[in-house]
Amino acid sequence: TRYWRDWSSDVCSSDLLVILGNLMKQYGDTYAPTIHHLTTMIMFSIIAHNDLETASYDIPQAFVQAPLPPHINKYISLSGPAKDAWLQHYPQDTDKVNPAGRLLIKLHKFLYGMKDAPNAFYKHLFATLSEKGYKVDFISDKCLVYKAYPNSDYFIGIIHVDDILAAATSQSVINEFHECIQNVYDSIPSNPMTNYVGFHLHRDRQNKTIYVDMPDKIEKLRSKFPDIQWNKSYQTPSDTDFFQSNSETLEPDKKTFLSKLQSLRYIAYKYRFDIHKEIAFLSTHSQNPSISDTAKLNRVMIYLYRTKKLRLKIQPTSLQPSIYVDASYGSHTSAVGHTGIVICIGGSPIFTISSKQKIVTLRSEEHTSELQSRQYLVCRLL
């Protein structure tokens, strides 16, 4: 296998050849599942409560690991600086230049940028694990793998594209998994569980606790949005008038408003549950935000930045799940209600939902707003 290099510019900048997938006309299945956030949080809870051994892996050049099926012929055509740089490293390929001056190379593996590369790598990775006795949970999450041993040891792993978080009851089980993937994907270091899918993780094994935060994500907000008065300070993300919808002048810079909203929505969804209701409310104004909505959004962002050292504490007393569901009736100007859901493991909150309801409900003895929230929860869990 050749050492691929990046010809996306005149200067070679990294060890990766990227294909312009938007120009592909023939390709296979493009779907590749990714780990669900709730599955990740449950994994953290199990690791903390059962005091499991852990390791994390990042498979290098993952998409070039999956071989093309032998019956499929795919070629890439290089010209200009890309062709010159290739021939400089591999002069034996000079005879592959066609009369039009383009270098034609047959592929034996998928490359980054190919639309079907993620799906091919997913299938290759899970086929590799299945051969070694690891099972895939096709019912709840296709990115969850596990393996049980006769001596009551067990292995659990979650996979997000090329990032793997492995946990097991003993270090020998972790070592077995490492050897399994090392034999297929060369040079895979085993890293401590300090980062995973954007999370910064701090583990206190003595107290069976995992602290979760995203300080880098929050820190970048200051440079990304210089228009905010970052010298201000707020003790809470909202005040008593925050949830009042006032008819006033529309925000002229809607694009920046949506960019701020999406940045905060991601962080709120991941672990800062204390700003979830504010972001859910402002999301209902995303089509036509007002100047007042921008001021409210800036307040939430300043509060988040000033409290960036706050971490989510996962310290389950058991692995018993508990779900709390509630609703408010007619809380939006469109007369629909609002749903609030908190999912806990052993008393530790790991997932929240704050969402505007989809339909108008009648206020009656049957508490139809609450029933609508329960129906929404069941649909999300399924």
Secondary structure, 3 states (H helix, E strand, C coil): CCCCCCCCCCCCCCCCCECCHHHCCCCCCCCCCCCCHHHHHHHHHHHHHHCCEEEEEECCCHHHCCECCCCCCCEEEECHHHHHHHHHHCHHHHHHECCCCCEEEECCECCECCCCHHHHHHHHHHHHHHHCCCEECCCCCCCEEEEECCCCCEEEEEEECCEEEEEECCHHHHHHHHHHHHCCCCCCCCECCCEECCEEEEEECCCCEEEEECHHHHHHHHHHCCCCCCCCCCCCCCCCCCCCCCCCCECCCHHHHHHHHHHHHHHHHHCCHHHHHHHHHHHCCCCCCEHHHHHHHHHHHHHHHHCCCCCEEECCCCCCEEEEEEEECCCCCCCCCEEEEEEEECCEEEEEEEEECCCCCCCCCCCHHHHHHHHHHHHHHC
